[in-house]
Amino acid sequence: MTESLVGGAAAAPLSLRAAATFTSAAVRAARQLLTEFERGRGIDAAVLRSAMEAAFGASDAAGAWNWKTAYDVCEAATVLFLRKFGPAIRARAGSTAAMLPMLAKVANRLPTHTRRSEDSQALQQFSTPIPLGLIACTAAAITSADRVLEPSAGTGLLAIFAELAGGDLVLNELAESRAGLLEHLFADVNVTRFDAAQIDDHLDASVVPSVVLMNPPFSAVANVDRRMADAAFRHIASALARLRDGGRLVAIAGAGLAPDNPAWLEAFVRLQERGRVVFSAAIDGAVYAKHGTQTDTRLLVIDKLPAADPKAFPTSQGMAGDVPALLEWVTQHAPPRLPVTAPVVADVIRRPAISRSAGAIAPSPSSTSGSAPEGVELAYKIVEWSPPESARLTDALYEEFGLQSIRIPGSCAHPTKLVQSAAMVSSSRSTRVSDNFPAAFYRAPPRLTLPTYLRRSCAIGMFSCSCNVHVSGRAGVSNSRQKLA
């Protein structure tokens, strides 16, 4: 059954106030369900409906909420439960293997997902079953020294295990309602709202995780109505690009996304030029039954180190019939973590990441983080220039670019040929600095300062742009247009 989602992908985005009200109600319902958990009670449809109606002040029939939202609330309650009792469960169990049946009991107290929303259909929102989440975190071997990125964090069922392992979280979630839940559940974490298929393009340069945990959409791409077979691979490739050298990526994907699948062989060969696949095993779809699907999945473990032979892959372990079998394979066959390289801190002014939700994007004042970078003065001169007498324009659309009125001592040549449009060349030749704008009238401020690393690495063409911007508007023409004001 598919329902219309209030505030979901199919409807108009909620206003900020409406979204906050909706999220607050969802969190209240989750806390009510936590109370039921603590009493050892199961959450059936009647209990869930009662909690939702009390929190939202109306029924699903009135359009205040739908059952997909109710399932997300159940998952939020599970996150709260694991945060509160997870350490005690681990201590009592004594091992990861002994934790699995305990987590299975928790999961079995929740209702089976039998209804979907248009939002969940479009974004393929199937959260990670908590026993599988534990195994994914076990494969990641997270420690308190790790910064853990989850690009499609959903309701936090993977993130909570990373938190319990001591990892420093970086969470991203595109769906508006789920991102709002995450902000309440992980109040100390800045939750971004990017399309995770391009997560490396969006995150601030300072965010360099040592671990990536992910359960991406298998064949859904944001703002694309049709099925995209490479959706999960796009998510994995972008997250791997962001991962620190030596880091580990653990992904739950469709069972068919495998190096030994001829359809994906070339893609994985290219991927292994940046990171090597160290573990691969399919998982029977029964593991996902409580979450409303029985699609077979796969656990992939990739270390950020180029493979010695990109065409060589580890042998797939086959199909795990249940989570204990998968855990045994991970324990036996997933190799230890690699040493992680120290983060490279660029000498730049960082720009805060701008999270774009589905709603309107309001402008905000720009800000910087960190101290200002060390600067060095860029020395340059304005000179008189006119084209050589022998210079002639060709019939081409573009002509070779060269500096005209600016000289920058000590700058290196650009590594490739630079061109400009023929119209620009013609314009520059008709308006000579010496004729209309004598160099002496350009009065730049005393210093043009650039970050040190830019002065060492940028070519002359790039510097000329900075200089032109620097002197732009520093002179004006008088009313007589005969001299500069």
Rosetta blueprint (number, residue, H / E / L):
1 M L
2 T E
3 E E
4 S L
5 L L
6 V L
7 G L
8 G L
9 A L
10 A L
11 A L
12 A L
13 P L
14 L L
15 S L
16 L H
17 R H
18 A H
19 A H
20 A H
21 T H
22 F H
23 T H
24 S H
25 A H
26 A H
27 V H
28 R H
29 A H
30 A H
31 R H
32 Q H
33 L H
34 L H
35 T H
36 E H
37 F H
38 E H
39 R L
40 G L
41 R L
42 G L
43 I L
44 D L
45 A H
46 A H
47 V H
48 L H
49 R H
50 S H
51 A H
52 M H
53 E H
54 A H
55 A H
56 F H
57 G L
58 A L
59 S L
60 D L
61 A L
62 A L
63 G L
64 A L
65 W L
66 N L
67 W H
68 K H
69 T H
70 A H
71 Y H
72 D H
73 V H
74 C H
75 E H
76 A H
77 A H
78 T H
79 V H
80 L H
81 F H
82 L H
83 R H
84 K H
85 F H
86 G H
87 P H
88 A H
89 I H
90 R H
91 A H
92 R H
93 A H
94 G L
95 S L
96 T H
97 A H
98 A H
99 M H
100 L H
101 P H
102 M H
103 L H
104 A H
105 K H
106 V H
107 A H
108 N H
109 R L
110 L L
111 P L
112 T L
113 H L
114 T L
115 R L
116 R E
117 S E
118 E H
119 D H
120 S H
121 Q H
122 A H
123 L H
124 Q L
125 Q L
126 F L
127 S L
128 T L
129 P L
130 I H
131 P H
132 L H
133 G H
134 L H
135 I H
136 A H
137 C H
138 T H
139 A H
140 A H
141 A L
142 I L
143 T L
144 S L
145 A L
146 D L
147 R E
148 V E
149 L E
150 E E
151 P L
152 S L
153 A L
154 G L
155 T L
156 G L
157 L L
158 L L
159 A H
160 I H
161 F H
162 A H
163 E H
164 L H
165 A L
166 G L
167 G L
168 D E
169 L E
170 V E
171 L E
172 N E
173 E L
174 L L
175 A L
176 E H
177 S H
178 R H
179 A H
180 G H
181 L H
182 L H
183 E H
184 H H
185 L H
186 F L
187 A L
188 D L
189 V L
190 N L
191 V E
192 T E
193 R L
194 F L
195 D L
196 A H
197 A H
198 Q H
199 I H
200 D H
201 D H
202 H H
203 L L
204 D L
205 A L
206 S L
207 V L
208 V L
209 P L
210 S L
211 V E
212 V E
213 L E
214 M E
215 N L
216 P L
217 P L
218 F L
219 S L
220 A L
221 V L
222 A L
223 N L
224 V L
225 D L
226 R L
227 R L
228 M L
229 A L
230 D L
231 A H
232 A H
233 F H
234 R H
235 H H
236 I H
237 A H
238 S H
239 A H
240 L H
241 A H
242 R H
243 L L
244 R L
245 D L
246 G L
247 G L
248 R E
249 L E
250 V E
251 A E
252 I E
253 A E
254 G E
255 A L
256 G L
257 L L
258 A L
259 P L
260 D L
261 N L
262 P L
263 A L
264 W L
265 L H
266 E H
267 A H
268 F H
269 V H
270 R H
271 L H
272 Q L
273 E L
274 R L
275 G L
276 R E
277 V E
278 V E
279 F E
280 S E
281 A E
282 A E
283 I E
284 D L
285 G H
286 A H
287 V H
288 Y H
289 A H
290 K H
291 H H
292 G L
293 T L
294 Q L
295 T L
296 D L
297 T E
298 R E
299 L E
300 L E
301 V E
302 I E
303 D E
304 K L
305 L L
306 P L
307 A L
308 A L
309 D L
310 P L
311 K L
312 A L
313 F L
314 P L
315 T L
316 S L
317 Q L
318 G L
319 M E
320 A E
321 G L
322 D L
323 V H
324 P H
325 A H
326 L H
327 L H
328 E H
329 W H
330 V H
331 T H
332 Q H
333 H H
334 A L
335 P L
336 P L
337 R L
338 L L
339 P L
340 V L
341 T L
342 A L
343 P L
344 V L
345 V L
346 A L
347 D L
348 V L
349 I L
350 R E
351 R L
352 P L
353 A L
354 I L
355 S L
356 R L
357 S L
358 A L
359 G L
360 A L
361 I L
362 A L
363 P L
364 S L
365 P L
366 S L
367 S L
368 T L
369 S E
370 G L
371 S L
372 A L
373 P L
374 E L
375 G E
376 V E
377 E E
378 L L
379 A L
380 Y L
381 K E
382 I E
383 V L
384 E L
385 W L
386 S L
387 P L
388 P L
389 E L
390 S L
391 A L
392 R L
393 L L
394 T L
395 D L
396 A L
397 L L
398 Y E
399 E E
400 E E
401 F L
402 G L
403 L L
404 Q L
405 S L
406 I E
407 R E
408 I L
409 P L
410 G L
411 S L
412 C E
413 A L
414 H L
415 P L
416 T L
417 K L
418 L L
419 V E
420 Q E
421 S E
422 A H
423 A H
424 M H
425 V H
426 S H
427 S H
428 S H
429 R H
430 S H
431 T L
432 R L
433 V H
434 S H
435 D H
436 N H
437 F L
438 P L
439 A H
440 A H
441 F H
442 Y L
443 R L
444 A L
445 P L
446 P L
447 R L
448 L L
449 T E
450 L E
451 P E
452 T H
453 Y H
454 L H
455 R H
456 R H
457 S H
458 C L
459 A E
460 I H
461 G H
462 M H
463 F H
464 S H
465 C H
466 S H
467 C H
468 N H
469 V H
470 H H
471 V H
472 S L
473 G L
474 R L
475 A L
476 G L
477 V E
478 S L
479 N L
480 S L
481 R L
482 Q L
483 K L
484 L E
485 A L
